[in-house]
Amino acid sequence: MSKRDDLIAVYADDIKNKIGETPDMDFLTKVTIGCGPSIYNNDSSTVAGSDKTELATVKNNFLIKKLGLSDGPELDSAIAAVMEKYGKSNPKKYRAVVYYLLARHFKKEGVYKK
């Protein structure tokens, strides 16, 4: 297995065991590929759920630019809900999992079908 495949397996395990959902492996793979090389860097592969700057980056670069959503309080609410679902005390929130959960929350899986 490749390093990316190994990481996808880790992300799937997080979705299953920390979030309690069965991951859609095809969609998770597409989201992971969409994250690009950031998944291989210890710092950029995770999202600091308590860092306002980090959360603004998720909102602006992913929700607004990638998913094409309009800025508004519902974006902040969705990010907060995903952080809560992933576990506030969980220090390692993988970016690919956060993006996966947000894309599913907004029913934007179609963005990855291109």
N, C-alpha and C positions, 0 to 999 in steps of 0.2 A: 504494500500500500504506500501511496505517496504521503508526504507530510500534510498536504491539504486533506486527503482522505482521513488521516489520523485526527486532524482538527475537527472535521465534520462529525466524526464519531464522538468526540468530546462534547461538541455542541448538542448533538442529539441526546447524549446522556444527560446534559443539563436540562434540556427541555422535558425529558421524561421524568427525571428524579427531583429536580428543584422546582419545576413548574407544574408537573403532574399531567402533562399532555403527551399524546403520541405525536412525534414530529413527522411532518410531511417531508420525507428525505429528499425528494426531487426539488421541492421549493427551498429547503434549507441549503442544498448544494448550490442553487442559483444565487441565493443571497450571499453565501460565503464567497463565491467567485466574484460577485459584485463588490465585495469589500476590498478586493485586490490584495496588494502586498501588505496591507495593514495587519492582516491576520497573523503574520509571521513575526511581528514586533511586539515584545512584551507590553510596552506602554500603549500603543495604538490598538492592540487587539482587544482591549477591555474598555469599558465605559465606567468612569467614576461617577456613581449615582448621586453623590453629594456635592459634586463640583459644578457650580452654576455655568461656568464657561464651557465645560464639557457637554452639559445638557443643551446649551445653546447651539453648540456645534452639531449635535445630533438633530436638533430641530431644523437648523438652517441648511445643513449639507445633505441630510437624508430626507426628512419629511417634506421640506419645501422644494429643494432642488431635484432630488432623485424621484420622489413620489408625486411631485407636482401639486402638493396641498397648499392651501392659502393659510397664511399666518393667522393665528387666533388662539384664544384660550384653550380650545379643545386640543390643540397640539401639546401644550404644556400638561394638560390633564392626562392625555394618553401616555406621555413619557412618565409621568408620576405613577400611573397605574401599572405600567410595565416594570418600573423599578420596584414597586411594591410586590408585584407578582413574582419577580425574580428573587426577591428577598433582600430587604434593606440591609440586613446584617451580612449578607453574602458579599465579600469584598471583591470577588472575581466575576464580574458580569461581562461576558463575552459580547463584543460589538456585533458579531454575526447573529447571535441569539436575540439581542435587543432589537436589531433591525428586522429580523424574522418576525418577532412578536408585534412590532409596530406596523409592519406591512400587512400582517393578518388582521390586526385591530382595525385598520382603515380599509380593509378589503382591497388592497392594491397589489395582489399577487400578479395581476396582469402586466405590471411594469416589467416583470422579469421574463415574460413570455416572448420577448422580441428576439 
